[in-house]
Amino acid sequence: MSLPACRLYLITPPRLDDVKAFAGRLEAALSAGDVAALQVRLKGATEAEVTEAVRVLGPIARAHDVALILNDDPDLAARLDCDGVHVGQSDASYAEARRQVGRDRIVGVTCHDSRHLAMEAAEQGADYVAFGAFFPTSTKEAPTRAEPEVLTLWQESMETPCVAIGGVTADNARGLAAAGADFIAVSAGVWSHPAGDAEAVRALNAAIAEGLADRSGASAA
C-alpha cells in the first residue's frame, strides 16, 4: 500500500508535567491514524526532563513506526539515539547539527516564511524544511506568518520535503495539504482538541485526505 503524499507530524506540548500520563495519550493518538513523526519539544525543560521524556515516549513512537525527532539539541539527540533533530534559525546551524547527529539521522530546519532560507538548507542537505506559522498559535511565539502559496511554489521547484507548521488544526489543515505540504505539524490542534487526542488525529487525517484530493483535482484540471 502506498503512503499518502502528505502526512501528520505531531509535536509534544511545550510542557509535560507527567510524562507517564502523557504516554497513554500518545499511545491513543498514534493508534488512531497515520502519523509520520513525533517531535519532542519541551521548552525550558532540563536535560534530565528531556531525557526522561525520550526514554518514555520513544518506545511508543517506534512501536508505531513513527520517527522520533528532538527539538533544538543535536548533541542530545545523538546521545539519546533519536531518529533526528529539528533546529531553528537561532539554534545550531544545519552543518553543526549534521556533524553532531551523523549522516543517518534526520535533520529538519525551520525556515519561517523564507524560500531563500529553505533553499539554503535544502542545498546543504536538510532532510526537510519547515514553513510557518500559517495561523495564530499559542504554543510558541511565531516571528513570521507564512502563506500557503509558499508550499505550492516550493513543490514546483524543489524536491526536499516541506512541513507546514503553526496553529494547524483539523479545521484548517485541508488547505495546507492542498497547497503542497508534505507534512502537517500539529501540537495544540491535537492535545487541546475538545473531543480528545485520538479524535483529533482521525480528523486531521481526514482533512489531509480531503486536501490531497483537492490537490489531485487541481493538477488534473
N, CA, C and O of each residue as an XYZ file, in Angstrom:
884
protein
N       0.849     -1.200      0.000
C       0.000      0.000      0.000
C       0.876      1.238      0.000
O       1.803      1.337      0.804
N       0.599      2.184     -0.886
C       1.418      3.388     -0.964
C       1.078      4.345      0.169
O      -0.073      4.432      0.595
N       2.083      5.060      0.652
C       1.876      6.027      1.716
C       1.259      7.298      1.149
O       1.475      7.632     -0.015
N       0.495      8.003      1.969
C      -0.094      9.258      1.476
C       0.981     10.275      1.156
O       2.089     10.211      1.689
N       0.647     11.223      0.273
C       1.615     12.233     -0.151
C       1.791     13.330      0.884
O       2.709     14.141      0.771
N       0.942     13.369      1.874
C       1.065     14.336      2.967
C       0.726     13.601      4.253
O      -0.273     12.885      4.324
N       1.571     13.782      5.278
C       1.385     13.008      6.500
C       1.432     13.916      7.728
O       1.950     15.032      7.686
N       0.886     13.408      8.800
C       0.811     14.145     10.053
C       2.131     14.037     10.824
O       2.739     12.969     10.892
N       2.557     15.160     11.399
C       3.811     15.260     12.167
C       3.409     15.859     13.515
O       3.098     17.047     13.602
N       3.417     15.049     14.549
C       2.985     15.512     15.867
C       4.133     16.153     16.640
O       5.288     15.746     16.518
N       3.795     17.155     17.430
C       4.744     17.814     18.320
C       4.173     17.760     19.727
O       2.992     18.039     19.930
N       4.996     17.408     20.690
C       4.511     17.328     22.066
C       4.073     18.706     22.570
O       4.473     19.726     22.008
N       3.259     18.741     23.619
C       3.012     20.024     24.282
C       4.336     20.603     24.774
O       5.287     19.852     24.995
N       4.419     21.934     24.953
C       5.685     22.532     25.388
C       6.090     22.162     26.807
O       7.253     22.308     27.183
N       5.129     21.680     27.597
C       5.429     21.206     28.953
C       4.759     19.857     29.164
O       3.630     19.631     28.727
N       5.472     18.965     29.843
C       4.907     17.677     30.233
C       5.162     17.487     31.718
O       6.236     17.041     32.122
N       4.176     17.826     32.523
C       4.352     17.696     33.973
C       4.322     16.246     34.418
O       4.900     15.899     35.448
N       3.654     15.397     33.651
C       3.572     13.968     33.981
C       3.784     13.181     32.683
O       2.838     12.914     31.942
N       5.017     12.826     32.432
C       5.353     12.154     31.172
C       4.660     10.806     31.065
O       4.215     10.426     29.981
N       4.563     10.086     32.156
C       3.943      8.759     32.096
C       2.456      8.856     31.791
O       1.914      8.010     31.080
N       1.794      9.871     32.318
C       0.381     10.069     31.993
C       0.233     10.444     30.522
O      -0.683      9.974     29.847
N       1.132     11.289     30.027
C       1.076     11.678     28.624
C       1.343     10.485     27.713
O       0.847     10.447     26.587
N       2.112      9.522     28.180
C       2.409      8.342     27.362
C       1.134      7.630     26.944
O       1.036      7.146     25.816
N       0.158      7.559     27.838
C      -1.116      6.932     27.495
C      -1.853      7.714     26.429
O      -2.479      7.131     25.544
N      -1.780      9.036     26.508
C      -2.420      9.879     25.491
C      -1.730      9.699     24.139
O      -2.389      9.644     23.101
N      -0.412      9.610     24.163
C       0.333      9.424     22.918
C      -0.019      8.096     22.279
O      -0.210      8.025     21.065
N      -0.105      7.067     23.061
C      -0.471      5.751     22.536
C      -1.837      5.811     21.851
O      -2.014      5.255     20.767
N      -2.787      6.477     22.474
C      -4.119      6.595     21.879
C      -4.066      7.380     20.575
O      -4.715      7.014     19.595
N      -3.294      8.455     20.568
C      -3.194      9.285     19.362
C      -2.565      8.512     18.213
O      -3.069      8.541     17.090
N      -1.466      7.823     18.492
C      -0.765      7.110     17.424
C      -1.543      5.891     16.935
O      -1.331      5.422     15.817
N      -2.436      5.383     17.766
C      -3.262      4.244     17.365
C      -4.450      4.666     16.515
O      -5.121      3.820     15.923
N      -4.718      5.975     16.447
C      -5.939      6.461     15.810
C      -5.797      6.720     14.315
O      -6.803      6.824     13.613
N      -4.570      6.825     13.815
C      -4.407      7.125     12.395
C      -2.955      7.310     12.018
O      -2.063      7.178     12.856
N      -2.721      7.615     10.758
C      -1.359      7.733     10.236
C      -0.628      8.923     10.844
O      -1.125     10.049     10.820
N       0.558      8.661     11.389
C       1.450      9.702     11.913
C       2.862      9.358     11.460
O       3.316      8.227     11.629
N       3.551     10.335     10.886
C       4.896     10.087     10.373
C       5.976     10.290     11.419
O       6.951      9.539     11.466
N       5.806     11.309     12.264
C       6.882     11.686     13.176
C       6.316     12.278     14.459
O       5.201     12.798     14.483
N       7.100     12.191     15.515
C       6.801     12.843     16.786
C       8.015     13.671     17.177
O       9.112     13.135     17.338
N       7.820     14.974     17.329
C       8.900     15.828     17.802
C       8.731     16.093     19.292
O       7.682     16.560     19.736
N       9.769     15.791     20.054
C       9.788     16.109     21.485
C      10.303     17.541     21.615
O      11.494     17.804     21.451
N       9.390     18.453     21.911
C       9.740     19.870     22.032
C       9.270     20.359     23.390
O       8.103     20.706     23.567
N      10.187     20.385     24.345
C       9.879     20.787     25.720
C      10.662     22.045     26.041
O      11.825     21.981     26.442
N      10.023     23.181     25.865
C      10.696     24.460     26.056
C      10.976     24.702     27.543
O      10.084     24.576     28.382
N      12.232     25.051     27.856
C      12.612     25.352     29.223
C      12.860     24.141     30.091
O      13.144     24.291     31.279
N      12.762     22.941     29.539
C      12.981     21.727     30.318
C      14.466     21.485     30.532
O      15.295     21.912     29.728
N      14.797     20.806     31.607
C      16.179     20.432     31.869
C      16.559     19.244     30.980
O      15.694     18.558     30.436
N      17.858     19.017     30.846
C      18.302     17.860     30.063
C      17.751     16.570     30.656
O      17.392     15.654     29.917
N      17.682     16.490     31.985
C      17.149     15.289     32.632
C      15.683     15.086     32.271
O      15.251     13.954     32.053
N      14.915     16.169     32.205
C      13.492     16.064     31.856
C      13.312     15.630     30.410
O      12.449     14.807     30.104
N      14.129     16.185     29.521
C      14.047     15.793     28.113
C      14.454     14.325     27.961
O      13.825     13.571     27.218
N      15.492     13.941     28.659
C      15.959     12.554     28.599
C      14.876     11.592     29.058
O      14.667     10.547     28.442
N      14.188     11.941     30.136
C      13.112     11.090     30.637
C      11.959     11.024     29.641
O      11.364      9.963     29.449
N      11.645     12.142     29.015
C      10.571     12.151     28.020
C      10.911     11.244     26.843
O      10.063     10.482     26.380
N      12.135     11.323     26.364
C      12.551     10.466     25.251
C      12.541      9.003     25.674
O      12.146      8.133     24.898
N      12.971      8.733     26.893
C      13.011      7.354     27.395
C      11.610      6.746     27.436
O      11.426      5.577     27.096
N      10.621      7.544     27.853
C       9.258      7.038     27.988
C       8.509      7.033     26.653
O       7.811      6.072     26.330
N       8.660      8.098     25.893
C       7.860      8.255     24.674
C       8.474      7.578     23.456
O       7.757      7.172     22.542
N       9.802      7.455     23.440
C      10.480      6.870     22.290
C       9.989      5.480     21.925
O       9.684      5.235     20.758
N       9.900      4.566     22.872
C       9.440      3.214     22.524
C       8.012      3.190     21.970
O       7.689      2.352     21.128
N       7.160      4.103     22.437
C       5.787      4.162     21.923
C       5.809      4.609     20.467
O       5.135      4.024     19.619
N       6.584      5.646     20.185
C       6.687      6.123     18.810
C       7.213      5.019     17.898
O       6.655      4.779     16.828
N       8.256      4.365     18.307
C       8.872      3.361     17.437
C       7.992      2.138     17.264
O       8.043      1.482     16.224
N       7.184      1.820     18.271
C       6.249      0.696     18.122
C       5.219      0.971     17.033
O       4.647      0.047     16.454
N       4.992      2.253     16.764
C       4.049      2.638     15.707
C       4.767      3.071     14.429
O       4.151      3.641     13.529
N       6.064      2.800     14.353
C       6.873      3.170     13.182
C       6.830      4.675     12.941
O       6.738      5.130     11.801
N       6.897      5.437     14.023
C       6.880      6.900     13.978
C       8.278      7.414     14.310
O       8.845      7.048     15.340
N       8.832      8.257     13.449
C      10.171      8.791     13.677
C      10.179      9.694     14.910
O       9.276     10.510     15.093
N      11.198      9.547     15.751
C      11.326     10.343     16.972
C      12.348     11.448     16.733
O      13.535     11.184     16.538
N      11.866     12.692     16.752
C      12.693     13.861     16.474
C      12.819     14.688     17.747
O      11.829     14.913     18.443
N      14.024     15.137     18.053
C      14.233     16.013     19.215
C      14.402     17.450     18.733
O      15.081     17.702     17.737
N      13.798     18.366     19.425
C      13.903     19.776     19.066
C      15.181     20.395     19.626
O      15.573     20.116     20.759
N      15.821     21.232     18.822
C      16.875     22.164     19.263
C      18.269     21.595     19.511
O      19.255     22.266     19.208
N      18.385     20.396     20.045
C      19.657     19.943     20.623
C      20.217     18.726     19.871
O      19.902     17.592     20.232
N      21.036     18.935     18.839
C      21.552     17.801     18.061
C      22.467     16.881     18.861
O      22.459     15.668     18.654
N      23.248     17.445     19.765
C      24.134     16.604     20.576
C      23.327     15.640     21.433
O      23.636     14.450     21.504
N      22.288     16.163     22.084
C      21.456     15.302     22.930
C      20.666     14.317     22.074
O      20.469     13.170     22.476
N      20.215     14.750     20.907
C      19.501     13.836     20.014
C      20.363     12.628     19.661
O      19.872     11.500     19.623
N      21.635     12.862     19.405
C      22.542     11.765     19.078
C      22.780     10.875     20.296
O      22.778      9.649     20.195
N      22.986     11.514     21.449
C      23.264     10.731     22.659
C      22.079      9.874     23.084
O      22.259      8.794     23.646
N      20.852     10.361     22.811
C      19.653      9.615     23.176
C      19.178      8.692     22.060
O      18.142      8.039     22.186
N      19.941      8.640     20.966
C      19.634      7.779     19.823
C      18.262      8.077     19.239
O      17.514      7.165     18.889
N      17.937      9.368     19.137
C      16.716      9.767     18.440
C      16.901      9.555     16.940
O      18.023      9.396     16.460
N      15.807      9.555     16.217
C      15.886      9.388     14.767
C      16.337     10.653     14.068
O      16.748     10.613     12.908
N      16.262     11.790     14.774
C      16.696     13.027     14.153
C      16.544     14.210     15.084
O      16.193     14.069     16.255
N      16.819     15.383     14.529
C      16.752     16.630     15.286
C      16.127     17.700     14.404
O      16.280     17.690     13.182
N      15.423     18.619     15.046
C      14.881     19.782     14.340
C      15.538     21.023     14.916
O      15.531     21.220     16.131
N      16.108     21.865     14.057
C      16.799     23.066     14.538
C      16.147     24.317     13.958
O      15.748     24.349     12.794
N      16.049     25.344     14.796
C      15.548     26.636     14.362
C      16.683     27.516     13.898
O      17.852     27.143     13.995
N      16.337     28.686     13.394
C      17.354     29.600     12.881
C      18.274     30.115     13.984
O      19.404     30.516     13.705
N      17.810     30.110     15.228
C      18.638     30.588     16.338
C      19.291     29.445     17.103
O      19.952     29.674     18.116
N      19.111     28.219     16.629
C      19.744     27.057     17.261
C      21.042     26.736     16.519
O      21.632     27.612     15.886
N      21.473     25.509     16.598
C      22.666     25.088     15.864
C      22.428     25.232     14.368
O      21.303     25.064     13.898
N      23.479     25.541     13.622
C      23.366     25.598     12.165
C      23.112     24.196     11.623
O      23.326     23.199     12.313
N      22.647     24.139     10.367
C      22.452     22.825      9.758
C      23.760     22.039      9.776
O      23.774     20.860     10.132
N      24.848     22.683      9.395
C      26.139     21.983      9.303
C      26.551     21.422     10.657
O      27.037     20.294     10.742
N      26.356     22.211     11.722
C      26.723     21.739     13.058
C      25.806     20.604     13.489
O      26.259     19.619     14.072
N      24.508     20.744     13.197
C      23.570     19.679     13.549
C      23.929     18.386     12.833
O      23.924     17.314     13.439
N      24.241     18.482     11.549
C      24.596     17.286     10.787
C      25.867     16.655     11.326
O      25.972     15.431     11.407
N      26.832     17.485     11.695
C      28.078     16.953     12.242
C      27.820     16.156     13.512
O      28.436     15.115     13.740
N      26.895     16.657     14.344
C      26.668     16.010     15.635
C      25.791     14.765     15.541
O      26.001     13.807     16.285
N      24.818     14.764     14.641
C      23.931     13.601     14.593
C      24.367     12.565     13.564
O      23.912     11.422     13.615
N      25.246     12.947     12.624
C      25.718     11.998     11.630
C      24.847     11.967     10.387
O      23.819     12.641     10.313
N      25.269     11.184      9.420
C      24.603     11.150      8.120
C      23.306     10.359      8.128
O      22.460     10.555      7.255
N      23.132      9.473      9.094
C      21.999      8.555      9.047
C      20.777      9.049      9.796
O      19.733      8.397      9.766
N      20.883     10.189     10.468
C      19.725     10.721     11.190
C      19.114     11.893     10.425
O      19.759     12.512      9.579
N      17.867     12.174     10.742
C      17.119     13.257     10.106
C      17.541     14.605     10.687
O      17.708     14.743     11.899
N      17.708     15.581      9.822
C      17.889     16.971     10.266
C      16.868     17.835      9.531
O      16.890     17.947      8.305
N      15.972     18.442     10.311
C      14.997     19.365      9.758
C      15.307     20.777     10.201
O      15.876     20.980     11.273
N      14.938     21.764      9.385
C      15.318     23.154      9.639
C      14.107     24.076      9.533
O      13.369     24.034      8.549
N      13.911     24.905     10.550
C      12.891     25.952     10.497
C      13.318     27.030      9.506
O      14.448     27.514      9.556
N      12.417     27.401      8.611
C      12.733     28.421      7.600
C      11.714     29.553      7.579
O      11.724     30.383      6.669
N      10.830     29.591      8.581
C       9.827     30.657      8.718
C       9.019     30.796      7.430
O       8.412     29.825      6.977
N       9.001     31.987      6.834
C       8.270     32.194      5.580
C       9.223     32.404      4.411
O       8.826     32.930      3.372
N      10.489     31.992      4.576
C      11.537     32.344      3.617
C      11.927     31.180      2.708
O      12.480     30.179      3.164
N      11.632     31.324      1.423
C      12.104     30.333      0.458
C      13.621     30.376      0.343
O      14.253     29.356      0.073
N      14.209     31.555      0.548
C      15.667     31.671      0.481
C      16.335     30.819      1.565
O      17.268     30.066      1.286
N      15.850     30.947      2.803
C      16.409     30.124      3.887
C      16.183     28.640      3.599
O      17.050     27.807      3.859
N      15.019     28.328      3.065
C      14.708     26.930      2.777
C      15.613     26.371      1.685
O      16.078     25.235      1.776
N      15.857     27.169      0.659
C      16.735     26.707     -0.416
C      18.158     26.495      0.092
O      18.822     25.533     -0.292
N      18.617     27.390      0.948
C      19.959     27.211      1.529
C      20.027     25.903      2.313
O      20.977     25.134      2.164
N      19.012     25.650      3.152
C      19.000     24.429      3.948
C      18.933     23.192      3.059
O      19.635     22.209      3.296
N      18.085     23.248      2.036
C      17.944     22.105      1.133
C      19.240     21.831      0.380
O      19.642     20.678      0.224
N      19.890     22.888     -0.082
C      21.137     22.718     -0.823
C      22.246     22.147      0.052
O      23.133     21.447     -0.437
N      22.192     22.448      1.348
C      23.191     21.905      2.270
C      22.914     20.447      2.611
O      23.811     19.725      3.048
N      21.659     20.010      2.411
C      21.341     18.611      2.661
C      20.270     18.342      3.678
O      20.104     17.193      4.088
N      19.523     19.360      4.112
C      18.458     19.150      5.096
C      17.473     18.102      4.598
O      17.179     18.029      3.404
N      16.971     17.303      5.512
C      16.009     16.260      5.145
C      14.605     16.826      4.967
O      13.793     16.257      4.238
N      14.320     17.934      5.625
C      13.077     18.657      5.383
C      13.246     20.100      5.822
O      14.116     20.422      6.630
N      12.399     20.961      5.275
C      12.352     22.370      5.690
C      10.953     22.644      6.208
O       9.978     22.083      5.708
N      10.852     23.517      7.220
C       9.564     23.823      7.837
C       9.204     25.282      7.612
O       9.987     26.180      7.919
N       8.015     25.508      7.074
C       7.497     26.856      6.864
C       6.392     27.155      7.876
O       5.624     26.267      8.244
N       6.315     28.407      8.321
C       5.252     28.807      9.225
C       5.581     30.131      9.900
O       6.622     30.723      9.615
N       4.731     30.597     10.772
C       3.462     29.992     11.149
C       2.374     30.387     10.153
O       2.325     31.523      9.681
N       1.501     29.421      9.842
C       0.432     29.691      8.889
C      -0.794     30.300      9.557
O      -1.576     30.999      8.912
N      -0.960     30.032     10.853
C      -2.111     30.547     11.584
C      -1.651     30.998     12.966
O      -0.569     30.611     13.408
N      -2.443     31.803     13.652
C      -2.076     32.207     15.011
C      -1.878     30.980     15.900
O      -2.637     30.014     15.819
N      -0.858     31.029     16.741
C      -0.552     29.893     17.605
C      -0.180     30.364     18.995
O       0.497     31.377     19.169
N      -0.633     29.612     19.976
C      -0.284     29.910     21.368
C       0.797     28.985     21.890
O       1.256     29.140     23.021
N       1.210     28.014     21.069
C       2.202     27.032     21.521
C       3.583     27.653     21.676
O       4.301     27.350     22.629
N       3.958     28.528     20.734
C       5.235     29.229     20.822
C       5.110     30.552     20.081
O       4.212     30.731     19.258
N       6.015     31.474     20.378
C       5.998     32.762     19.693
C       6.439     32.568     18.247
O       7.506     32.012     17.986
N       5.618     33.027     17.313
C       5.921     32.872     15.890
C       6.334     34.218     15.307
O       5.513     35.133     15.238
N       7.601     34.358     14.883
C       8.082     35.650     14.388
C       7.587     35.997     12.988
O       7.668     37.154     12.577
N       7.077     35.014     12.251
C       6.654     35.266     10.871
C       5.298     34.616     10.612
O       4.873     33.712     11.332
N       4.641     35.094      9.579
C       3.387     34.490      9.118
C       3.581     34.057      7.672
O       3.897     34.877      6.809
N       3.394     32.792      7.414
C       3.571     32.254      6.056
C       2.217     32.092      5.387
O       1.194     31.916      6.049
N       2.228     32.156      4.053
C       1.023     31.949      3.262
C       1.123     30.599      2.544
O       2.224     30.181      2.187
N       0.004     29.915      2.327
C       0.041     28.604      1.664
C       0.761     28.595      0.317
O       1.267     27.559     -0.114
N       0.805     29.741     -0.340
C       1.466     29.814     -1.637
C       2.925     29.371     -1.568
O       3.461     28.841     -2.541
N       3.571     29.589     -0.413
C       4.978     29.203     -0.302
C       5.135     27.696     -0.456
O       6.152     27.230     -0.970
N       4.142     26.930     -0.017
C       4.180     25.473     -0.158
C       4.047     25.064     -1.624
O       4.738     24.162     -2.097
N       3.143     25.745     -2.332
C       2.937     25.438     -3.749
C       4.180     25.759     -4.561
O       4.604     24.960     -5.395
N       4.763     26.926     -4.319
C       5.972     27.313     -5.041
C       7.124     26.366     -4.735
O       7.924     26.037     -5.611
N       7.196     25.936     -3.491
C       8.260     25.001     -3.103
C       8.108     23.684     -3.854
O       9.089     23.157     -4.380
N       6.904     23.152     -3.909
C       6.671     21.878     -4.592
C       6.998     21.968     -6.079
O       7.431     20.987     -6.683
N       6.794     23.131     -6.660
C       7.036     23.296     -8.091
C       8.520     23.308     -8.445
O       8.893     23.038     -9.586
N       9.371     23.624     -7.453
C      10.779     23.825     -7.796
C      11.772     22.971     -7.012
O      12.926     22.843     -7.421
N      11.348     22.389     -5.900
C      12.296     21.691     -5.029
C      11.806     20.287     -4.696
O      10.604     20.023     -4.702
N      12.748     19.383     -4.403
C      12.398     18.008     -4.049
C      12.432     17.759     -2.550
O      11.802     16.815     -2.074
N      13.151     18.581     -1.796
C      13.223     18.395     -0.348
C      11.835     18.561      0.258
O      11.159     19.546     -0.041
N      11.388     17.636      1.097
C      10.054     17.739      1.685
C       9.877     19.010      2.509
O      10.826     19.523      3.102
N       8.634     19.510      2.534
C       8.333     20.698      3.333
C       7.267     20.381      4.371
O       6.352     19.591      4.135
N       7.410     21.017      5.523
C       6.495     20.859      6.651
C       5.761     22.176      6.863
O       6.376     23.242      6.878
N       4.450     22.098      7.027
C       3.646     23.274      7.373
C       3.385     23.247      8.870
O       2.940     22.235      9.410
N       3.662     24.366      9.541
C       3.560     24.403     11.000
C       2.977     25.735     11.451
O       3.099     26.751     10.767
N       2.349     25.706     12.603
C       1.901     26.948     13.215
C       0.402     27.119     13.241
O      -0.194     27.540     12.250
N      -0.227     26.792     14.383
C      -1.654     26.993     14.541
C      -2.521     26.053     13.734
O      -3.687     26.354     13.479
N      -1.971     24.911     13.324
C      -2.714     23.997     12.461
C      -3.691     23.161     13.285
O      -3.342     22.635     14.341
N      -4.925     23.050     12.781
C      -5.964     22.234     13.396
C      -6.657     21.430     12.308
O      -6.363     21.580     11.122
N      -7.579     20.579     12.729
C      -8.354     19.814     11.757
C      -9.212     20.723     10.888
O      -9.612     20.338      9.789
N      -9.494     21.922     11.372
C     -10.335     22.842     10.617
C      -9.595     23.580      9.508
O     -10.224     24.078      8.574
N      -8.273     23.657      9.596
C      -7.540     24.419      8.579
C      -6.446     23.625      7.872
O      -5.751     24.165      7.011
N      -6.285     22.356      8.223
C      -5.209     21.548      7.631
C      -5.453     21.240      6.159
O      -4.504     21.064      5.395
N      -6.706     21.173      5.761
C      -7.034     20.784      4.385
C      -6.349     21.686      3.360
O      -5.782     21.205      2.379
N      -6.407     22.988      3.597
C      -5.818     23.925      2.647
C      -4.314     23.790      2.537
O      -3.750     24.004      1.464
N      -3.656     23.439      3.632
C      -2.202     23.277      3.606
C      -1.813     22.016      2.846
O      -0.834     22.013      2.100
N      -2.576     20.950      3.036
C      -2.321     19.727      2.262
C      -2.558     19.984      0.775
O      -1.796     19.520     -0.074
N      -3.615     20.723      0.471
C      -3.912     21.033     -0.922
C      -2.839     21.914     -1.543
O      -2.528     21.782     -2.726
N      -2.276     22.811     -0.745
C      -1.274     23.748     -1.258
C       0.050     23.070     -1.567
O       0.824     23.574     -2.381
N       0.329     21.922     -0.922
C       1.563     21.219     -1.259
C       2.409     20.763     -0.090
O       3.534     20.307     -0.297
N       1.906     20.870      1.142
C       2.694     20.405      2.287
C       2.932     18.898      2.191
O       2.022     18.140      1.858
N       4.152     18.473      2.482
C       4.457     17.048      2.578
C       4.122     16.513      3.960
O       3.792     15.338      4.120
N       4.210     17.389      4.958
C       3.880     17.035      6.338
C       3.121     18.201      6.966
O       3.383     19.363      6.655
N       2.188     17.882      7.842
C       1.427     18.876      8.586
C       1.801     18.705     10.055
O       1.490     17.679     10.660
N       2.469     19.712     10.632
C       2.923     19.640     12.020
C       1.872     20.237     12.943
O       1.400     21.352     12.725
N       1.511     19.481     13.977
C       0.424     19.887     14.869
C       0.803     19.606     16.317
O       1.345     18.547     16.635
N       0.513     20.555     17.179
C       0.697     20.355     18.613
C      -0.634     20.556     19.329
O      -1.343     19.586     19.597
N      -0.982     21.807     19.643
C      -2.225     22.068     20.371
C      -3.453     21.583     19.625
O      -4.457     21.238     20.247
N      -3.389     21.552     18.294
C      -4.512     21.078     17.499
C      -4.868     19.628     17.772
O      -5.956     19.177     17.415
N      -3.957     18.893     18.403
C      -4.244     17.527     18.855
C      -4.472     17.502     20.358
O      -5.512     17.043     20.829
N      -3.493     17.998     21.109
C      -3.513     17.824     22.566
C      -4.564     18.678     23.267
O      -4.910     18.412     24.418
N      -5.072     19.700     22.582
C      -6.147     20.524     23.148
C      -7.476     20.332     22.426
O      -8.400     21.123     22.615
N      -7.582     19.306     21.613
C      -8.813     19.074     20.862
C      -9.945     18.719     21.830
O      -9.759     17.862     22.694
N     -11.101     19.352     21.706
C     -12.182     19.113     22.671
C     -12.699     17.685     22.695
O     -13.231     17.237     23.711
N     -12.550     16.962     21.587
C     -13.032     15.583     21.532
C     -11.947     14.566     21.872
O     -12.193     13.361     21.826
N     -10.752     15.041     22.214
C      -9.682     14.138     22.613
C      -8.634     13.914     21.540
O      -8.836     14.231     20.368
N      -7.517     13.365     21.967
C      -6.350     13.212     21.103
C      -6.607     12.288     19.916
O      -6.239     12.608     18.786
N      -7.235     11.149     20.172
C      -7.475     10.187     19.096
C      -8.401     10.769     18.042
O      -8.159     10.612     16.846
N      -9.451     11.435     18.474
C     -10.380     12.027     17.518
C      -9.688     13.117     16.710
O      -9.965     13.284     15.523
N      -8.785     13.862     17.353
C      -8.037     14.894     16.638
C      -7.200     14.293     15.521
O      -7.172     14.829     14.413
N      -6.523     13.196     15.795
C      -5.708     12.540     14.761
C      -6.587     12.042     13.625
O      -6.234     12.192     12.455
N      -7.721     11.456     13.957
C      -8.628     10.986     12.909
C      -9.118     12.156     12.054
O      -9.157     12.065     10.827
N      -9.489     13.251     12.714
C      -9.997     14.417     11.981
C      -8.918     15.051     11.119
O      -9.193     15.488     10.002
N      -7.703     15.104     11.623
C      -6.601     15.675     10.845
C      -6.274     14.819      9.631
O      -6.023     15.346      8.547
N      -6.275     13.515      9.806
C      -6.017     12.641      8.658
C      -7.121     12.756      7.616
O      -6.853     12.681      6.417
N      -8.354     12.935      8.064
C      -9.455     13.141      7.121
C      -9.281     14.456      6.368
O      -9.518     14.522      5.162
N      -8.868     15.500      7.081
C      -8.643     16.797      6.435
C      -7.505     16.722      5.430
O      -7.581     17.315      4.354
N      -6.448     15.990      5.782
C      -5.323     15.819      4.864
C      -5.773     15.079      3.606
O      -5.399     15.456      2.496
N      -6.570     14.034      3.778
C      -7.068     13.285      2.617
C      -7.901     14.180      1.705
O      -7.805     14.090      0.481
N      -8.714     15.040      2.303
C      -9.513     15.970      1.504
C      -8.607     16.949      0.762
O      -8.850     17.265     -0.402
N      -7.567     17.427      1.433
C      -6.636     18.342      0.793
C      -5.888     17.689     -0.348
O      -5.650     18.321     -1.376
N      -5.513     16.428     -0.181
C      -4.825     15.721     -1.251
C      -5.746     15.506     -2.451
O      -5.299     15.554     -3.597
N      -7.025     15.270     -2.186
C      -7.985     15.143     -3.279
C      -8.134     16.466     -4.015
O      -8.258     16.497     -5.240
N      -8.120     17.566     -3.251
C      -8.160     18.887     -3.872
C      -6.919     19.110     -4.746
O      -7.008     19.627     -5.859
N      -5.777     18.712     -4.218
C      -4.520     18.891     -4.963
C      -4.528     18.076     -6.239
O      -4.114     18.549     -7.298
N      -5.008     16.838     -6.128
C      -5.078     15.974     -7.302
C      -6.028     16.550     -8.346
O      -5.741     16.522     -9.543
N      -7.167     17.073     -7.879
C      -8.129     17.652     -8.795
C      -7.586     18.879     -9.497
O      -7.836     19.089    -10.684
N      -6.828     19.705     -8.745
C      -6.241     20.895     -9.337
C      -5.196     20.535    -10.374
O      -5.076     21.199    -11.403
N      -4.434     19.472    -10.100
C      -3.401     19.043    -11.053
C      -4.004     18.510    -12.333
O      -3.441     18.679    -13.415
N      -5.168     17.856    -12.207
C      -5.803     17.254    -13.361
C      -6.530     18.289    -14.219
O      -6.779     18.065    -15.404
N      -6.864     19.421    -13.604
C      -7.653     20.430    -14.328
C      -6.830     21.099    -15.421
O      -7.335     21.972    -16.127
